Amino acid sequence: MRVSFTRGHFGGFRAAVSDMTLSFKRPLVLVGAGKMGSALLNGWLAEGLSPSLVSVRDPAASPEITGLAAKGLSLNPSVHDIALTRPAVVLLAVKPQAMPEVLPELALLVQPETLFLSIAAGLGLHRLKELLGADAHAVRAMPNTPASVGRGITIACANELVTSEQRALTDSLLAAVGDVGWVENEAQIDAVTAISGSGPAYVFYLVECLAAAGENLGLDPDLAMKLARQTVSGSGEMLHRLEEPAAVLRANVTSPGGTTAAALDVLMGEGGLSPLMRRAALAARDRARALGK
């Protein structure tokens, strides 16, 4: 399977997002302004999208979102009023469990020129069709939380109605917060969810475990946490900047018979990190599948 990527500007190539205000002659609607929805909105605003072109539907909108209303953002308009504006994109950023309640009302917005972009984990394109109607042009995407600092990665899959222009529009929107890739086989999205969607939590837990190991060796808790955070974030920055494979970077820091090698003998041994991570990813993928049923 081949996956093509659009690089976000943090990834080394500035995506064609600077013309976003020119592309958006019609509004963008954000349904759900939680952490991920807000991260995407902030990325779009930073790239020049005018708040006056955005409608947000969220009964528990944050003070930050509420404050944007003074700059022209439309907060909690009726679906009927939104329909009159013929929106270009409706971003669905509510939890998958809430979709059966939220989506049927939005069916009024279904038209060929409106793209529905869902970032709800586990919610398949077939389910979007059931809840919105067979004529919905829909893309299912899985971003991750580093989008909040412009370093996310999103994988997307489109249904058969999505046009090439709508794919390009999706690229521009998602590239505002990181890299973007596409898959044609939607089943791959659940695997993506297990790796990059849930993956940041695995990394944060690694920091917790590394800091706890430092405490166990007698380090002050604050120092142990500082060492763990800086080591993981610095190593991540090396992965971001350098072209060498992760295996090569690992080998570069591992001297034969040294301290790192002694630790890796444990982590890479039977029952070590690799089989544990496979079991964890499998559990996440299976849960994503269950959410989509």
C-alpha positions as CSV (number, residue, x, y, z in Angstrom):
1,M,0.0,0.0,0.0
2,R,1.4,3.4,-1.0
3,V,0.6,6.5,1.0
4,S,1.3,10.0,-0.3
5,F,1.9,12.8,2.1
6,T,1.4,16.5,2.1
7,R,3.9,18.1,4.4
8,G,2.7,20.7,6.8
9,H,4.9,23.8,7.2
10,F,6.4,22.4,10.4
11,G,7.4,19.4,8.4
12,G,9.7,21.3,6.0
13,F,7.4,22.3,3.2
14,R,4.9,25.1,3.6
15,A,1.5,23.7,2.5
16,A,-0.7,25.8,0.2
17,V,-2.6,27.1,3.1
18,S,-1.7,30.8,2.8
19,D,-4.4,31.1,0.1
20,M,-7.0,29.6,2.4
21,T,-9.0,32.9,2.6
22,L,-9.1,33.0,-1.2
23,S,-10.3,29.4,-1.4
24,F,-13.0,29.9,1.3
25,K,-15.7,31.8,-0.5
26,R,-18.2,29.9,1.6
27,P,-18.1,29.2,5.4
28,L,-16.5,26.4,7.4
29,V,-18.5,24.8,10.2
30,L,-16.9,23.2,13.2
31,V,-19.2,20.9,15.1
32,G,-17.5,20.2,18.5
33,A,-14.7,22.5,19.7
34,G,-12.9,20.3,22.2
35,K,-9.1,19.8,22.2
36,M,-8.8,18.5,18.7
37,G,-11.4,20.7,17.1
38,S,-9.9,23.8,18.8
39,A,-6.4,22.8,17.7
40,L,-7.5,22.6,14.1
41,L,-9.4,25.9,14.3
42,N,-6.3,27.6,15.8
43,G,-4.2,26.2,13.0
44,W,-6.6,27.6,10.4
45,L,-6.8,31.0,12.0
46,A,-3.0,31.2,12.3
47,E,-2.8,30.5,8.5
48,G,-5.1,33.4,7.7
49,L,-8.6,32.1,7.8
50,S,-11.0,34.9,8.9
51,P,-13.1,34.1,12.0
52,S,-16.0,35.6,10.0
53,L,-15.9,32.5,7.8
54,V,-16.3,30.1,10.7
55,S,-19.4,28.8,12.5
56,V,-18.9,26.8,15.7
57,R,-21.6,24.5,17.1
58,D,-20.7,23.6,20.7
59,P,-23.0,24.2,23.7
60,A,-20.0,24.1,26.0
61,A,-17.7,26.3,24.0
62,S,-14.5,27.5,25.8
63,P,-13.9,31.1,26.7
64,E,-11.4,31.2,23.8
65,I,-14.0,30.2,21.3
66,T,-16.6,32.6,22.8
67,G,-14.0,35.4,22.5
68,L,-13.7,34.8,18.8
69,A,-17.4,35.7,18.4
70,A,-16.3,39.3,18.9
71,K,-14.1,38.9,15.8
72,G,-16.9,37.7,13.6
73,L,-17.1,33.9,14.4
74,S,-20.7,32.6,14.5
75,L,-21.3,30.7,17.7
76,N,-24.1,28.1,17.8
77,P,-26.2,29.2,14.9
78,S,-29.1,27.0,13.9
79,V,-28.6,24.4,11.3
80,H,-31.2,26.1,9.2
81,D,-29.2,29.4,9.3
82,I,-26.0,27.4,8.4
83,A,-27.7,25.8,5.5
84,L,-28.5,29.2,4.0
85,T,-24.7,29.9,3.8
86,R,-24.0,26.7,1.8
87,P,-20.8,25.8,3.8
88,A,-17.8,24.5,2.0
89,V,-16.8,22.1,4.9
90,V,-18.5,20.7,8.0
91,L,-15.8,19.4,10.4
92,L,-17.3,16.7,12.7
93,A,-15.2,16.8,15.9
94,V,-17.6,15.4,18.5
95,K,-17.1,12.0,20.2
96,P,-18.2,9.0,18.2
97,Q,-20.8,8.1,20.9
98,A,-22.5,11.4,20.3
99,M,-22.7,11.1,16.5
100,P,-26.1,9.3,16.3
101,E,-27.6,12.3,18.1
102,V,-25.7,15.1,16.4
103,L,-25.5,13.9,12.7
104,P,-29.2,13.4,11.7
105,E,-29.9,17.1,12.4
106,L,-26.9,18.0,10.1
107,A,-28.4,16.1,7.2
108,L,-30.0,19.4,6.2
109,L,-26.5,20.5,5.1
110,V,-25.9,17.7,2.7
111,Q,-25.3,18.9,-0.8
112,P,-22.6,18.2,-3.4
113,E,-20.5,21.3,-2.7
114,T,-20.3,20.6,1.1
115,L,-17.7,18.3,2.4
116,F,-18.2,16.5,5.7
117,L,-14.8,15.9,7.4
118,S,-15.0,13.6,10.4
119,I,-12.2,13.1,13.0
120,A,-14.3,10.8,15.3
121,A,-12.3,7.7,16.2
122,G,-13.9,4.5,14.9
123,L,-16.7,6.1,13.0
124,G,-16.6,4.6,9.5
125,L,-17.7,6.1,6.2
126,H,-20.6,3.7,6.0
127,R,-21.9,5.0,9.4
128,L,-21.6,8.6,8.2
129,K,-23.7,7.6,5.2
130,E,-26.3,6.0,7.4
131,L,-26.5,9.1,9.7
132,L,-26.2,11.9,7.1
133,G,-27.7,10.3,4.0
134,A,-26.3,8.5,1.0
135,D,-25.4,11.7,-0.9
136,A,-23.0,13.1,1.7
137,H,-19.5,13.8,0.4
138,A,-17.4,12.5,3.4
139,V,-13.8,12.1,4.5
140,R,-12.8,10.2,7.6
141,A,-9.6,11.4,9.1
142,M,-7.4,10.5,12.1
143,P,-5.3,13.4,13.4
144,N,-3.4,13.4,16.7
145,T,-2.8,15.7,19.6
146,P,0.6,17.1,18.5
147,A,-1.6,19.1,16.1
148,S,-2.0,21.5,19.0
149,V,1.7,22.5,18.5
150,G,1.7,22.3,14.7
151,R,3.5,18.9,14.7
152,G,0.6,16.5,14.1
153,I,0.1,13.8,11.5
154,T,-3.3,13.0,10.0
155,I,-4.3,10.1,7.7
156,A,-7.5,10.4,5.7
157,C,-9.8,8.3,3.6
158,A,-12.6,9.6,1.3
159,N,-15.8,8.1,0.1
160,E,-16.5,7.7,-3.6
161,L,-18.4,11.0,-3.9
162,V,-15.5,13.2,-2.7
163,T,-14.1,15.3,-5.6
164,S,-10.4,16.0,-6.3
165,E,-11.1,19.6,-5.3
166,Q,-12.5,18.5,-1.9
167,R,-9.4,16.3,-1.4
168,A,-7.2,19.3,-2.0
169,L,-9.3,21.3,0.4
170,T,-8.9,18.6,3.0
171,D,-5.1,18.6,2.5
172,S,-5.0,22.4,3.0
173,L,-7.1,22.3,6.2
174,L,-5.2,19.4,7.8
175,A,-1.7,20.5,6.7
176,A,-2.2,23.7,8.8
177,V,-1.4,21.5,11.9
178,G,1.1,18.9,10.5
179,D,1.6,16.3,7.8
180,V,-1.2,14.6,5.9
181,G,-1.5,11.3,4.2
182,W,-4.2,9.3,2.4
183,V,-5.2,5.7,2.3
184,E,-7.7,4.1,0.0
185,N,-8.5,1.1,2.2
186,E,-10.6,2.5,5.1
187,A,-9.7,-0.5,7.3
188,Q,-6.2,1.0,7.6
189,I,-7.7,4.0,9.6
190,D,-8.3,1.8,12.7
191,A,-4.7,0.7,12.6
192,V,-3.6,4.4,12.2
193,T,-5.7,5.2,15.2
194,A,-3.8,2.6,17.2
195,I,-0.4,4.0,16.2
196,S,-0.5,7.8,15.7
197,G,-4.0,8.6,17.1
198,S,-3.4,7.0,20.5
199,G,0.4,7.0,20.2
200,P,1.0,10.3,22.0
201,A,-0.4,8.8,25.2
202,Y,2.1,5.9,24.9
203,V,4.9,8.4,24.7
204,F,3.7,10.4,27.6
205,Y,3.4,7.2,29.6
206,L,6.9,6.4,28.6
207,V,8.0,9.7,30.2
208,E,6.1,8.8,33.4
209,C,7.7,5.3,33.5
210,L,11.2,6.7,32.8
211,A,10.8,9.3,35.6
212,A,9.6,6.7,38.0
213,A,12.6,4.5,37.2
214,G,14.8,7.5,37.9
215,E,13.2,7.9,41.3
216,N,13.7,4.2,42.0
217,L,17.4,4.8,41.4
218,G,17.5,7.5,44.0
219,L,17.0,10.7,41.9
220,D,14.9,13.6,43.2
221,P,11.4,13.3,41.6
222,D,11.6,16.8,40.0
223,L,15.0,16.0,38.5
224,A,13.9,12.5,37.3
225,M,10.9,14.1,35.5
226,K,13.0,16.8,34.0
227,L,15.5,14.2,32.7
228,A,12.7,12.1,31.3
229,R,10.8,14.9,29.6
230,Q,13.9,16.4,28.0
231,T,15.3,13.1,26.9
232,V,12.0,12.1,25.2
233,S,11.4,15.5,23.6
234,G,15.0,15.9,22.5
235,S,15.0,12.4,21.0
236,G,11.8,13.2,19.2
237,E,13.3,16.4,17.8
238,M,16.2,14.3,16.5
239,L,13.7,12.0,14.7
240,H,12.1,15.1,13.3
241,R,15.2,16.7,12.0
242,L,17.4,13.8,11.0
243,E,16.8,11.4,8.0
244,E,18.4,8.3,9.6
245,P,16.0,5.5,10.4
246,A,15.1,5.1,14.1
247,A,17.1,1.8,14.2
248,V,20.2,3.6,13.1
249,L,19.8,6.4,15.7
250,R,19.4,3.7,18.3
251,A,22.5,1.9,17.2
252,N,24.4,5.2,17.2
253,V,23.9,5.7,20.9
254,T,24.5,2.0,21.9
255,S,28.1,1.1,22.6
256,P,28.7,-2.7,22.6
257,G,28.9,-3.8,26.2
258,G,27.9,-0.4,27.5
259,T,25.1,0.9,29.8
260,T,22.6,1.4,26.9
261,A,23.2,-2.1,25.6
262,A,22.6,-3.5,29.1
263,A,19.2,-1.7,29.2
264,L,18.3,-2.7,25.7
265,D,18.9,-6.3,26.5
266,V,16.0,-6.0,28.9
267,L,13.7,-3.9,26.6
268,M,14.5,-6.0,23.5
269,G,14.4,-9.4,25.3
270,E,11.6,-11.9,25.4
271,G,8.5,-10.3,26.8
272,G,10.1,-6.8,26.3
273,L,8.8,-3.6,24.8
274,S,8.1,-4.9,21.2
275,P,5.5,-7.6,22.1
276,L,4.0,-5.4,24.7
277,M,3.6,-2.5,22.2
278,R,2.0,-4.9,19.7
279,R,-0.5,-6.0,22.3
280,A,-1.3,-2.4,23.2
281,A,-1.8,-1.4,19.6
282,L,-4.0,-4.4,18.9
283,A,-6.2,-3.5,21.8
284,A,-6.5,0.1,20.5
285,R,-7.3,-1.0,17.0
286,D,-9.9,-3.4,18.2
287,R,-11.5,-0.7,20.4
288,A,-11.6,1.6,17.3
289,R,-13.4,-1.1,15.4
290,A,-15.9,-1.6,18.2
291,L,-16.6,2.2,18.3
292,G,-17.6,2.1,14.7
293,K,-20.3,-0.5,15.0
